[in-house]
């Protein structure tokens, strides 16, 4: 196994964990919304905040770092569109998801558990879920660019 193959294995594995987990989080979000149960909604918010911190954060860091390793070890330049967009958008997804969506989703879950449901809180959770869906869509665009080496 070459160093490049190791970087690629780690990169793809961490991508599967990060994006697969985010997709599964969306599925659970839809199921939670359909249940219309404040206890489930509170649990969903708390659980997704935990998953983001202990699963998404490490896996996103591995994706970004191993992507850098692939760029350095492979025949790819930092100016290649798929490298540049992947790096910038990947970091952007991580910052928005972990720095904005996750803390607010956790806070909304805690508020739902203590204060009970409200239309304001439901609207906030819905808004956060839609932002997360947008981030997931951007992640799939990045994956498409990586697979096709778009721009080379």
C-alpha positions in Angstrom: 0.0 0.0 0.0 1.3 3.4 -1.0 1.1 6.5 1.1 -1.4 7.9 -1.5 -3.6 4.8 -1.1 -3.6 5.1 2.7 -4.6 8.8 2.4 -7.4 7.8 0.0 -8.7 5.1 2.2 -8.8 7.4 5.3 -10.3 10.2 3.2 -13.1 8.0 1.8 -13.8 6.3 5.1 -14.2 9.5 7.0 -16.3 10.9 4.2 -18.7 7.9 4.5 -18.9 8.5 8.2 -19.5 12.3 7.9 -21.9 12.4 5.0 -23.6 9.1 5.7 -24.2 10.2 9.3 -25.5 13.5 8.1 -27.9 11.8 5.7 -29.1 9.5 8.5 -29.6 12.5 10.8 -31.9 14.0 8.1 -33.9 10.7 8.0 -34.3 10.7 11.8 -35.2 14.4 11.6 -38.1 13.7 9.2 -39.3 10.8 11.4 -39.1 13.0 14.4 -41.1 15.8 12.7 -43.8 13.3 11.6 -44.1 11.9 15.2 -45.0 15.4 16.4 -43.8 14.4 19.9 -42.0 17.1 21.9 -40.1 14.5 23.9 -38.7 13.0 20.6 -38.0 16.4 19.2 -36.0 17.3 22.3 -34.1 14.1 22.2 -33.4 14.6 18.5 -31.9 18.0 19.1 -29.7 16.8 22.0 -28.6 13.6 20.1 -27.7 15.4 17.0 -25.7 17.9 19.0 -23.8 15.0 20.5 -23.3 13.2 17.2 -22.0 16.4 15.6 -19.4 16.9 18.4 -18.2 13.3 18.7 -18.7 12.0 15.1 -19.0 14.8 12.6 -16.2 17.0 14.0 -13.5 14.3 14.0 -14.6 12.8 10.7 -14.8 16.2 9.0 -11.3 17.0 10.3 -10.0 13.7 8.9 -11.7 14.4 5.5 -10.0 17.8 5.3 -6.6 16.8 6.5 -6.5 13.6 4.4 -7.6 15.7 1.4 -4.6 17.9 2.0 -2.5 14.8 2.2 -3.9 13.5 -1.1 -3.2 16.8 -2.8 0.4 16.8 -1.5 1.1 13.1 -2.2 -0.7 12.9 -5.6 -0.4 14.7 -8.8 -2.9 17.3 -7.9 -2.2 21.0 -7.7 -3.8 23.3 -5.1 -5.3 25.4 -7.9 -7.3 22.5 -9.4 -11.0 23.5 -9.2 -12.1 20.3 -7.5 -9.3 20.6 -4.9 -10.0 24.3 -4.2 -13.7 24.1 -4.1 -13.6 20.9 -2.0 -11.3 22.4 0.5 -13.1 25.7 0.8 -16.6 24.3 0.8 -15.6 21.4 3.1 -14.2 23.8 5.7 -17.3 26.0 5.2 -19.7 23.1 5.8 -17.8 22.1 8.9 -17.8 25.7 10.3 -21.5 26.3 9.6 -22.6 22.9 10.6 -20.5 22.6 13.8 -20.3 26.3 14.7 -23.8 27.4 13.9 -26.4 24.6 13.3 -25.2 22.2 16.0 -25.1 24.5 19.0 -28.5 25.9 18.1 -30.0 22.5 17.5 -28.7 21.4 20.9 -30.1 24.5 22.6 -33.5 24.1 20.9 -33.6 20.5 22.1 -32.8 21.5 25.7 -35.5 24.3 25.5 -38.0 21.8 24.1 -37.3 19.5 27.0 -37.6 22.2 29.7 -40.2 24.6 28.3 -42.2 22.3 26.1 -43.2 22.8 22.5 -43.9 26.2 21.0 -44.5 27.4 17.4 -41.4 29.6 17.7 -39.2 26.6 18.8 -40.7 24.4 16.1 -39.9 27.0 13.5 -36.3 27.3 14.8 -35.8 23.6 14.6 -37.3 23.4 11.1 -35.0 26.3 9.9 -31.9 24.5 11.3 -32.9 21.2 9.7 -33.3 23.0 6.3 -29.9 24.6 6.7 -28.4 21.2 7.5 -30.1 19.9 4.3 -28.5 22.6 2.3 -25.1 21.8 3.7 -25.6 18.1 2.9 -26.5 19.1 -0.7 -23.2 21.1 -0.9 -21.4 18.0 0.4 -22.8 15.9 -2.4 -21.7 18.5 -5.0 -18.2 18.3 -3.5 -18.3 14.5 -3.8 -19.4 14.8 -7.4 -16.5 17.2 -8.1 -14.0 14.8 -6.4 -15.2 11.8 -8.3 -15.3 13.5 -11.7 -12.2 15.7 -11.0 -14.3 18.5 -12.4 -12.3 21.3 -13.9 -9.2 19.2 -14.8 
